[in-house]
Amino acid sequence: MQSEIEQLFDEKPQSYSDEHFRLFERFKNALNAGAIRSAQPDPMAKTGWRVNAWVKKGILIGFRMGAVVDMSVNATRQPWFDKATFPVQRITADRGIRIVPGGSSIRDGCYIGRGVTCMPPMYINTGSWVGDGTMVDSHALVGSCAQVGVNCHISAAAQIGGVLEPVGALPVIIEDEVMMGGNSGVYEGTVVKRRVVLGSGVILNRSTPVYDIVQGGIHRATDGEPLVIPEDAVVVAGSRAITKGRGHEWGLSVYTPVIIKYRDSKTDTRIQLEDLLR
């Protein structure tokens, strides 16, 4: 499948044949089943992850070949128009996924594990992977190609940015047992390692350094590598004083995330998910 996808991506036909559409359906079914994914663990990589550029190419082919069609359930009350190649994913009760009524959407072409709970309204975009037992809370976004581990809690209004292009760019990675607090956001291919806790309102991206007041280091993205938040870190929203120029004269500060501790048993007790909700 990989060679067929890459050839179709590199050699765009004047029109797409039935054979091309069948190839894309096989590709999309493999995404839904978790047989392929846009990024995967790789112990040899510095971040522990590698991107599968050909999978992202396949997703882009779907956008290229799909026509915009009317997908409205009720054209008057809720008009809905999108690419015919990316409808809402068909999910059956035997998959063990809870989708609570209230306006959530899971787009075709993403993997949703068993025991995932989707609180309304939330949105999971194509190319993403959501591991078993994860909670995606109200108004949360799992962006295109984002990789979310098992038993995570993506709290209300949390945002996980999509990274579909460029095809070689690593998407956002949220590893196992991560807690993302309300209104937090992770963008631009940031890697959040296992058991990290992000406090409410924390924003992580390539532009903002993260100060570790426990171990004394500063975590930054570089030209070749994304921002990586170390395992078990507890990150809160902080500020850093401007030390020169007008900002200093006016007593201004700029936002910065701060690692204030590393996860312990007390932290686990405060953030544990209630099994009865699953």
Backbone torsions as a table, in degrees:
resi	resn	phi	psi	omega
1	MET	NA	-39.3	-177.7
2	GLN	-57.4	-47.3	-178.6
3	SER	-65.3	-36.4	178.6
4	GLU	-66.2	-42.1	179.1
5	ILE	-64.4	-46.0	-177.6
6	GLU	-65.3	-37.2	177.6
7	GLN	-66.1	-42.5	179.5
8	LEU	-66.7	-32.9	177.6
9	PHE	-68.4	-43.3	-175.9
10	ASP	-78.9	-28.0	-176.2
11	GLU	-120.0	78.5	-177.1
12	LYS	-65.6	122.1	179.2
13	PRO	-77.7	163.6	176.4
14	GLN	-67.6	-31.6	174.7
15	SER	-148.4	156.5	-176.4
16	TYR	-97.8	132.3	-177.2
17	SER	-88.5	171.3	174.6
18	ASP	-59.1	-35.9	178.8
19	GLU	-62.7	-39.5	177.5
20	HIS	-63.3	-43.1	180.0
21	PHE	-66.6	-35.5	176.7
22	ARG	-66.6	-38.9	175.7
23	LEU	-60.2	-45.0	-179.1
24	PHE	-66.0	-37.3	177.7
25	GLU	-64.2	-41.1	176.4
26	ARG	-62.0	-41.4	178.3
27	PHE	-62.4	-46.8	-177.7
28	LYS	-67.3	-37.5	176.6
29	ASN	-63.1	-37.0	177.6
30	ALA	-66.5	-37.1	174.6
31	LEU	-63.1	-46.8	-179.3
32	ASN	-60.9	-34.9	-178.0
33	ALA	-83.9	-10.4	-177.7
34	GLY	81.0	10.7	179.7
35	ALA	-72.3	-28.4	173.4
36	ILE	-131.6	157.3	179.6
37	ARG	-153.0	156.3	-173.6
38	SER	-73.9	-19.9	173.0
39	ALA	-150.7	152.0	-177.7
40	GLN	-147.8	157.4	179.4
41	PRO	-59.9	140.5	178.1
42	ASP	-147.3	104.1	-177.2
43	PRO	-63.2	-16.7	179.6
44	MET	-83.1	-17.1	-179.3
45	ALA	-82.5	149.7	-178.2
46	LYS	-60.8	-38.7	179.7
47	THR	-84.6	-10.9	-173.6
48	GLY	86.2	5.4	-178.1
49	TRP	-140.0	150.9	172.5
50	ARG	-133.4	147.6	-179.7
51	VAL	-87.5	142.7	172.3
52	ASN	-102.5	90.3	-173.0
53	ALA	-60.7	-33.3	-177.6
54	TRP	-66.1	-30.3	177.5
55	VAL	-68.4	-41.8	177.1
56	LYS	-65.0	-33.7	175.2
57	LYS	-62.4	-40.9	179.1
58	GLY	-62.1	-39.2	177.9
59	ILE	-64.9	-42.5	178.7
60	LEU	-64.5	-34.6	175.2
61	ILE	-59.7	-40.4	179.0
62	GLY	-59.2	-41.1	177.0
63	PHE	-67.8	-37.4	-178.0
64	ARG	-66.5	-41.2	-172.8
65	MET	-90.5	-14.2	-176.4
66	GLY	-83.1	139.0	174.4
67	ALA	-93.8	149.3	176.2
68	VAL	-74.9	125.5	-178.0
69	VAL	-129.2	165.3	176.8
70	ASP	-81.3	114.9	178.2
71	MET	-110.1	15.2	-173.8
72	SER	-63.5	133.4	169.0
73	VAL	-74.2	-39.7	174.9
74	ASN	-138.5	103.3	-172.1
75	ALA	-60.8	-25.9	-179.2
76	THR	-84.3	-47.3	-174.5
77	ARG	-83.9	-30.3	-177.8
78	GLN	-150.5	77.7	178.7
79	PRO	-66.9	142.9	-174.6
80	TRP	-148.9	119.2	-178.2
81	PHE	-129.2	128.0	-179.0
82	ASP	-154.8	177.6	178.8
83	LYS	-65.8	133.3	-178.8
84	ALA	-61.7	-23.5	-178.2
85	THR	-79.0	-10.9	-178.1
86	PHE	-130.7	67.6	174.9
87	PRO	-76.1	-179.8	171.1
88	VAL	-65.0	139.2	-179.0
89	GLN	-68.1	139.8	176.5
90	ARG	-83.9	120.9	-177.6
91	ILE	-125.3	132.9	179.6
92	THR	-110.9	159.2	-173.7
93	ALA	-62.3	-28.0	-177.1
94	ASP	-69.2	-11.3	177.7
95	ARG	-79.2	-9.9	174.5
96	GLY	73.1	28.1	179.6
97	ILE	-105.8	132.8	175.9
98	ARG	-96.8	121.2	173.2
99	ILE	-119.9	99.0	-175.3
100	VAL	-71.3	135.0	-177.9
101	PRO	-57.6	143.3	176.1
102	GLY	143.8	14.7	170.8
103	GLY	106.3	19.2	177.4
104	SER	-79.9	158.3	177.1
105	SER	-138.9	136.7	172.0
106	ILE	-122.3	116.7	-175.3
107	ARG	-80.3	149.2	178.6
108	ASP	-62.4	146.7	177.8
109	GLY	95.7	27.7	175.6
110	CYS	-140.5	155.8	-178.8
111	TYR	-98.8	129.0	176.6
112	ILE	-121.9	118.9	-175.6
113	GLY	-76.9	171.0	178.7
114	ARG	-68.6	143.8	178.1
115	GLY	78.3	4.7	175.1
116	VAL	-69.0	136.8	177.2
117	THR	-114.2	127.8	-178.4
118	CYS	-115.2	110.8	-179.5
119	MET	-94.3	140.8	-172.3
120	PRO	-82.7	151.9	-16.5
121	PRO	-91.6	128.8	175.3
122	MET	-129.0	168.1	-175.1
123	TYR	-141.0	131.2	175.6
124	ILE	-120.8	121.8	-173.1
125	ASN	-92.3	167.7	-175.4
126	THR	-64.6	150.2	178.4
127	GLY	84.5	-7.7	-177.0
128	SER	-84.7	166.3	179.8
129	TRP	-134.9	124.5	178.7
130	VAL	-123.6	117.4	-172.8
131	GLY	-75.8	166.8	-177.2
132	ASP	-53.5	140.4	171.1
133	GLY	74.9	7.3	-178.9
134	THR	-81.0	144.7	175.5
135	MET	-104.5	123.2	173.6
136	VAL	-109.7	108.3	-168.5
137	ASP	-86.1	179.7	-174.3
138	SER	-58.5	137.8	176.6
139	HIS	63.2	17.7	177.3
140	ALA	-87.7	153.2	178.6
141	LEU	-124.4	129.5	167.3
142	VAL	-110.4	106.3	-171.4
143	GLY	-75.2	172.0	-175.4
144	SER	-57.2	130.9	176.2
145	CYS	70.1	2.1	178.0
146	ALA	-62.1	143.3	179.8
147	GLN	-113.6	116.2	-177.1
148	VAL	-118.1	129.3	-174.5
149	GLY	-78.4	-166.8	-178.2
150	VAL	-83.4	149.2	173.5
151	ASN	54.6	37.8	174.1
152	CYS	-90.4	162.6	172.8
153	HIS	-126.8	109.7	176.9
154	ILE	-97.7	98.3	-168.1
155	SER	-72.4	174.3	-175.4
156	ALA	-54.6	130.6	176.6
157	ALA	67.3	12.0	174.8
158	ALA	-72.2	147.5	-176.4
159	GLN	-124.8	125.9	172.1
160	ILE	-113.0	110.6	-172.6
161	GLY	-67.5	151.3	176.7
162	GLY	-90.2	143.8	175.6
163	VAL	-134.2	86.8	178.3
164	LEU	-94.1	-38.9	177.0
165	GLU	-124.0	149.2	-7.1
166	PRO	-66.5	157.4	-171.7
167	VAL	-64.3	-25.0	-179.3
168	GLY	-85.7	-3.7	-176.8
169	ALA	-82.3	136.6	178.2
170	LEU	-68.3	133.0	175.1
171	PRO	-75.2	176.5	175.7
172	VAL	-66.5	134.8	-180.0
173	ILE	-118.3	122.8	173.1
174	ILE	-117.6	108.6	-174.7
175	GLU	-79.6	-176.8	-172.6
176	ASP	-59.9	144.4	170.5
177	GLU	60.7	30.5	175.9
178	VAL	-84.3	141.6	174.1
179	MET	-111.6	114.7	173.9
180	MET	-100.9	115.7	-178.9
181	GLY	-69.8	166.7	-178.9
182	GLY	-56.9	138.2	178.0
183	ASN	62.8	18.5	173.0
184	SER	-83.5	164.8	-179.3
185	GLY	-150.3	137.7	178.1
186	VAL	-127.1	124.6	-170.4
187	TYR	-136.0	168.8	167.0
188	GLU	57.4	44.3	173.1
189	GLY	74.1	16.8	178.0
190	THR	-62.9	142.7	177.8
191	VAL	-108.8	119.1	178.2
192	VAL	-107.1	111.9	-173.1
193	LYS	-75.5	177.0	-173.1
194	ARG	-55.0	141.0	168.7
195	ARG	62.3	18.6	174.5
196	VAL	-69.5	146.8	173.4
197	VAL	-117.6	121.5	176.0
198	LEU	-105.1	118.8	179.3
199	GLY	-67.9	165.9	179.5
200	SER	-56.3	134.0	175.5
201	GLY	81.8	2.3	178.6
202	VAL	-72.2	132.7	176.8
203	ILE	-119.4	127.8	179.3
204	LEU	-121.5	127.6	176.5
205	ASN	-153.6	-174.7	-176.7
206	ARG	-74.0	-17.5	-171.3
207	SER	-92.6	-20.9	-170.5
208	THR	-110.5	119.2	178.0
209	PRO	-69.6	154.9	178.7
210	VAL	-114.4	123.5	-176.0
211	TYR	-96.1	125.4	-180.0
212	ASP	-101.6	99.8	-177.2
213	ILE	-82.1	-5.3	176.4
214	VAL	-84.8	-50.8	-176.2
215	GLN	-102.2	-6.2	172.3
216	GLY	84.3	10.2	-179.0
217	GLY	-103.1	169.4	175.8
218	ILE	-123.4	124.5	-178.6
219	HIS	-98.6	125.9	-179.1
220	ARG	-136.5	153.6	166.7
221	ALA	-77.7	148.3	174.8
222	THR	-117.9	177.3	179.8
223	ASP	-59.8	-33.6	-176.3
224	GLY	-100.5	-14.2	-173.8
225	GLU	-134.5	149.5	178.9
226	PRO	-79.4	172.3	168.6
227	LEU	-67.5	133.0	179.0
228	VAL	-124.1	124.1	176.8
229	ILE	-94.9	122.9	-172.5
230	PRO	-68.3	155.7	-178.5
231	GLU	-55.2	138.3	175.3
232	ASP	72.4	2.7	-179.2
233	ALA	-67.5	143.2	172.6
234	VAL	-110.4	114.2	-171.2
235	VAL	-111.9	132.1	176.3
236	VAL	-124.8	162.9	177.1
237	ALA	-77.9	126.8	179.4
238	GLY	-131.0	-167.4	178.7
239	SER	-143.5	157.2	-178.6
240	ARG	-132.1	126.5	-176.5
241	ALA	-67.1	138.2	171.4
242	ILE	-76.7	129.0	-169.2
243	THR	-102.7	-1.4	179.1
244	LYS	-153.2	165.5	177.1
245	GLY	71.8	-162.7	-177.3
246	ARG	-59.1	-38.2	179.8
247	GLY	-58.7	-39.7	177.6
248	HIS	-68.6	-43.4	-179.5
249	GLU	-61.0	-36.5	-177.3
250	TRP	-90.0	0.5	178.7
251	GLY	69.4	34.2	-177.0
252	LEU	-88.2	158.0	173.8
253	SER	-131.6	159.4	176.1
254	VAL	-116.8	154.3	-179.6
255	TYR	-66.9	141.8	168.2
256	THR	-153.2	140.4	173.4
257	PRO	-74.3	146.8	-177.3
258	VAL	-131.9	129.3	171.3
259	ILE	-84.1	112.1	-174.8
260	ILE	-98.9	-17.3	178.6
261	LYS	-166.6	175.8	171.8
262	TYR	-117.0	146.7	-168.3
263	ARG	-57.6	137.4	177.7
264	ASP	-137.1	-175.4	-176.7
265	SER	-62.4	-33.7	178.1
266	LYS	-65.0	-41.5	177.0
267	THR	-62.0	-45.2	-178.7
268	ASP	-58.1	-40.9	-179.4
269	THR	-64.7	-37.3	-176.3
270	ARG	-73.3	-29.7	-171.8
271	ILE	-111.7	1.0	-175.3
272	GLN	-61.9	142.3	177.0
273	LEU	-81.7	141.7	178.8
274	GLU	-76.7	116.1	-177.3
275	ASP	-58.4	-29.2	-178.7
276	LEU	-64.7	-20.1	179.9
277	LEU	-77.9	-13.9	-173.4
278	ARG	-88.5	NA	NA
